[in-house]
Amino acid sequence: MSEPEIYGSTFLGQRLEIWLPPSESVRTLVFAGIHGEEPETSVVLSRSLRALAEPLERCAVVVAANPDGLIRGTRGNARGVDLNRNFPTRDWQPDPVTHRWVVEEPSEVVLSTGEAPGSEPESQALVALVEKLEPSRVIAMHAPLACIDDPEASPEAHWLSEQAQLPVVSGVGYLTPGSFGSWCAERQLPVITYEFPRKSVEQLVLDHLPALTQVLSGSWPFD
Ligand SMILES: [Zn+2]
């Protein structure tokens, strides 16, 4: 694993890190850990990065998009903002959002969407990163809804679905104003949300390392 570059800084002053290929041209950006209570996404993506035999060529990797949330074990950042509702989209809305501790429970964890669209340093940095890299597509890692979410049902999504044994869906069944996906949709940037199932980190490594290493190495059929 080579050394990452720094693309920004969190509210608590932690580094926002990205592993970049040596070439200027990034086809795919993969990020994990934008929700700090989904650390399995960061662990499995990190493991995939370190499993590569060759350096990155066309893929850029952000292992932890919300390091403050990850060190605190919270969905939001250190200011209690759900970053995935804070992106500067036309549909951003100021009302707090609720979340579930576990999928079966009532939605009662209250999170802020931020003081304004794109108010948080972590979402600002991710926006600037995408605008700088101009990737052809983004893969956003989440858990534990067990699906490959792609409104376009792209060939890439179907390939991931086959590899990961997860269904392709278009939308997670509720509106997500201010989400990274909505921001990408406004820019016509394809984004695939890779939702791990509810499994142990070890099992997720076993099940998802093969697909992710192909994406990261550029040996999947799309780079
Ligand atoms: Zn998530």
Residues whose N, C-alpha, C, O or C-beta is under 5 A from the ligand:
A	BS01	ZN	H35 E38 H142 A143
